[in-house]
Amino acid sequence: MVLKAENISRRYFRKTGGANYFFAVRPMSLKIAPGEMTVLTGRSGSGKTTLLSMLSGLLAPSEGSVRIGDTDLYSLDDRTLSRLRSEKIGVVPQGRSAVDTLTVLENILLPAKLYRKPLPEKAASEWMERLGIAQLGEARPAELSGGELRRMAIVRALVQEPEVLFADEPTGDLDDENTRLVLSVLRDYAHDRKKAVFMVTHEDDALLYADRVYRMDGGQITAPAGQEE
């Protein structure tokens, strides 16, 4: 399922200063296709996370539209958008997202439980094994390292089998070995299951796993020569 952004931007208004607004993301169009792993690089503050939030249904653009298939995300009411995101979009956030009072397995299964969907326990077990945290199912988040928490968040997104998976710095807390493991898992998810993966990262190694690479600078996005839409 293709996700397509058309002429989207995000601007914020200032109370003081010469200009009365500034662009966090300047007007741009982008397509994220199934079967591909797309990597977005750029310095901190360049607008990468803002763009990811707009593409994933978390932040409405100031202008433009974001469609998954034939559905315009931001034409939907909050309840319908939330349901669509739970069914078709997965997000691995940059920050900590665990519920401390739940076990690792309960955290992973929580999205399905909230929407009263069948609990994907078999898929959870398989992804936890693949990402090296199978032994941590009954542990609490406070017992985990930063890298283990990050892999738990990745499993939580993967078990829902999203059509489009967004990952914001998914290797930020990982050592070299687990960085390679996560990158290969995300690439294989795109290639083997014909899903779309969009990853924001500072890791140069990620470029080796990407089918498509973009760079963001000052709220503008560019692609290498020969790769433009």
C-alpha positions as CSV (number, residue, x, y, z in Angstrom):
1,M,0.0,0.0,0.0
2,V,1.5,3.3,-1.1
3,L,1.6,6.3,1.2
4,K,1.8,9.6,-0.7
5,A,2.3,13.1,0.6
6,E,1.4,16.0,-1.7
7,N,2.7,19.5,-1.1
8,I,2.8,19.2,2.6
9,S,4.5,21.7,4.9
10,R,4.5,22.6,8.6
11,R,4.9,26.1,9.8
12,Y,4.8,27.6,13.2
13,F,3.8,31.2,14.1
14,R,6.0,33.5,16.1
15,K,4.8,36.2,18.5
16,T,7.9,38.4,17.9
17,G,10.5,38.9,15.2
18,G,10.6,40.0,11.6
19,A,8.7,37.2,10.0
20,N,5.4,36.1,11.7
21,Y,6.0,32.4,11.0
22,F,8.8,29.9,10.1
23,F,8.8,26.6,8.3
24,A,9.8,23.4,10.2
25,V,9.1,21.5,7.0
26,R,9.0,23.4,3.7
27,P,6.5,22.4,1.0
28,M,7.4,19.0,-0.5
29,S,5.9,15.8,-2.0
30,L,7.0,12.3,-1.2
31,K,5.9,8.7,-2.0
32,I,6.7,5.7,0.3
33,A,6.2,2.5,-1.6
34,P,5.7,-1.1,-0.4
35,G,8.7,-3.4,-0.6
36,E,11.1,-0.6,0.0
37,M,13.1,0.7,3.0
38,T,13.4,4.5,2.8
39,V,16.0,6.2,4.9
40,L,15.9,9.9,5.8
41,T,19.1,11.5,7.2
42,G,20.0,15.0,8.3
43,R,21.3,17.0,11.2
44,S,19.3,17.4,14.4
45,G,16.7,20.2,14.1
46,S,16.4,19.8,10.3
47,G,12.8,18.8,10.5
48,K,13.1,15.0,10.2
49,T,10.9,14.1,13.1
50,T,8.3,16.7,12.2
51,L,8.1,15.2,8.7
52,L,7.8,11.7,10.1
53,S,5.0,12.8,12.4
54,M,3.0,14.3,9.5
55,L,3.5,11.2,7.4
56,S,2.4,8.8,10.1
57,G,-0.8,10.6,11.1
58,L,0.4,12.2,14.3
59,L,0.7,15.8,13.2
60,A,-1.5,17.6,10.7
61,P,0.4,19.5,8.1
62,S,-0.2,23.2,7.7
63,E,-0.9,22.6,4.0
64,G,-1.2,19.6,1.7
65,S,-2.4,16.1,2.1
66,V,-1.2,12.7,3.2
67,R,-2.9,9.6,1.7
68,I,-2.5,5.9,2.4
69,G,-4.0,4.2,-0.5
70,D,-7.1,6.3,-1.4
71,T,-7.6,7.6,2.1
72,D,-6.6,11.2,3.1
73,L,-5.5,10.8,6.7
74,Y,-6.3,14.3,7.8
75,S,-9.8,14.3,6.3
76,L,-10.8,11.8,9.0
77,D,-12.1,12.5,12.4
78,D,-9.9,11.7,15.4
79,R,-11.5,8.4,16.2
80,T,-11.4,7.1,12.6
81,L,-7.8,8.3,12.1
82,S,-6.8,6.5,15.3
83,R,-8.4,3.3,14.1
84,L,-6.8,3.5,10.7
85,R,-3.4,4.1,12.3
86,S,-3.8,1.1,14.5
87,E,-4.6,-1.1,11.5
88,K,-2.2,0.2,8.8
89,I,0.6,2.3,10.4
90,G,3.3,1.4,12.9
91,V,5.5,3.9,14.7
92,V,8.7,3.3,16.6
93,P,9.1,6.7,18.5
94,Q,12.5,8.2,19.3
95,G,11.8,8.6,23.0
96,R,10.9,6.2,25.7
97,S,7.4,4.8,25.3
98,A,7.1,1.9,27.7
99,V,4.4,1.7,30.4
100,D,6.3,1.0,33.6
101,T,3.6,-1.0,35.3
102,L,3.4,-3.6,32.5
103,T,5.8,-6.4,31.6
104,V,7.7,-6.3,28.3
105,L,5.2,-8.7,26.7
106,E,2.2,-6.8,28.0
107,N,3.7,-3.6,26.6
108,I,4.1,-5.3,23.2
109,L,0.5,-6.6,23.2
110,L,-1.0,-3.3,24.6
111,P,-2.0,-1.7,21.2
112,A,-4.0,-4.8,20.2
113,K,-5.6,-5.0,23.6
114,L,-6.6,-1.3,23.5
115,Y,-8.5,-1.9,20.2
116,R,-9.8,-5.3,21.2
117,K,-8.1,-7.1,18.5
118,P,-6.8,-10.7,18.8
119,L,-3.6,-10.6,20.8
120,P,-0.7,-11.4,18.4
121,E,1.1,-13.6,21.0
122,K,2.7,-15.9,18.4
123,A,4.0,-13.0,16.3
124,A,5.3,-11.3,19.5
125,S,7.2,-14.4,20.5
126,E,8.7,-14.7,17.0
127,W,9.8,-11.0,16.8
128,M,11.2,-11.0,20.3
129,E,13.3,-14.0,19.4
130,R,14.4,-12.4,16.2
131,L,15.5,-9.2,18.0
132,G,17.1,-11.0,20.9
133,I,14.8,-10.1,23.7
134,A,12.8,-13.4,24.0
135,Q,14.0,-13.9,27.6
136,L,12.7,-10.6,28.7
137,G,8.9,-11.1,28.3
138,E,8.2,-11.1,32.1
139,A,10.6,-8.3,32.9
140,R,9.5,-4.7,33.7
141,P,10.8,-1.8,31.7
142,A,12.8,-0.5,34.6
143,E,14.9,-3.7,34.4
144,L,15.9,-3.1,30.8
145,S,18.7,-1.3,29.2
146,G,18.1,1.6,26.7
147,G,18.8,-0.8,23.8
148,E,16.5,-3.4,25.1
149,L,13.7,-0.8,25.5
150,R,14.3,0.3,21.9
151,R,14.0,-3.3,20.6
152,M,10.8,-3.8,22.6
153,A,9.3,-0.7,20.9
154,I,10.3,-2.1,17.5
155,V,8.6,-5.5,18.3
156,R,5.5,-3.6,19.5
157,A,5.2,-1.9,16.1
158,L,6.1,-5.1,14.0
159,V,3.5,-7.4,15.7
160,Q,0.7,-5.3,14.3
161,E,1.9,-6.1,10.7
162,P,1.5,-2.4,9.6
163,E,1.4,-1.6,5.9
164,V,3.8,1.3,6.6
165,L,6.3,1.2,9.4
166,F,7.9,4.5,10.7
167,A,11.0,4.3,12.8
168,D,12.5,7.4,14.4
169,E,16.2,6.8,15.3
170,P,15.5,3.1,16.0
171,T,19.2,2.3,16.5
172,G,20.0,5.2,18.7
173,D,20.7,3.2,21.9
174,L,22.2,0.1,20.3
175,D,25.7,-1.2,20.0
176,D,27.1,-2.1,16.6
177,E,25.9,-5.7,16.6
178,N,22.3,-4.9,17.5
179,T,22.4,-1.9,15.1
180,R,23.1,-4.3,12.3
181,L,20.4,-6.7,13.6
182,V,17.7,-4.0,13.7
183,L,18.6,-2.7,10.3
184,S,18.4,-6.1,8.7
185,V,15.1,-6.8,10.4
186,L,13.6,-3.6,9.1
187,R,14.9,-4.2,5.6
188,D,13.7,-7.8,5.6
189,Y,10.2,-6.6,6.8
190,A,10.0,-4.3,3.8
191,H,11.4,-6.8,1.3
192,D,9.9,-10.1,2.4
193,R,6.5,-8.9,3.4
194,K,6.1,-6.2,0.8
195,K,5.6,-3.5,3.4
196,A,6.9,0.1,3.4
197,V,9.5,1.2,5.9
198,F,10.4,4.8,6.5
199,M,13.4,5.3,8.9
200,V,14.9,8.5,10.3
201,T,18.5,8.1,11.4
202,H,21.9,9.6,11.9
203,E,23.6,6.2,11.3
204,D,25.7,6.1,8.1
205,D,25.5,2.3,8.2
206,A,21.7,2.5,7.6
207,L,22.4,3.8,4.1
208,L,23.8,0.4,3.2
209,Y,20.4,-1.2,3.9
210,A,18.2,1.4,2.2
211,D,16.5,1.1,-1.2
212,R,15.9,4.9,-1.2
213,V,17.7,7.7,0.6
214,Y,16.7,11.3,1.3
215,R,18.4,14.0,3.1
216,M,16.8,16.9,5.0
217,D,18.4,20.2,5.7
218,G,16.6,23.4,6.9
219,G,13.2,21.8,6.4
220,Q,13.9,20.8,2.8
221,I,14.2,17.3,1.5
222,T,16.5,16.2,-1.3
223,A,17.3,12.8,-3.0
224,P,20.5,11.7,-4.7
225,A,20.8,12.3,-8.4
226,G,18.7,9.7,-10.4
227,Q,16.5,9.0,-7.4
228,E,14.0,11.9,-7.6
229,E,10.3,11.2,-7.9
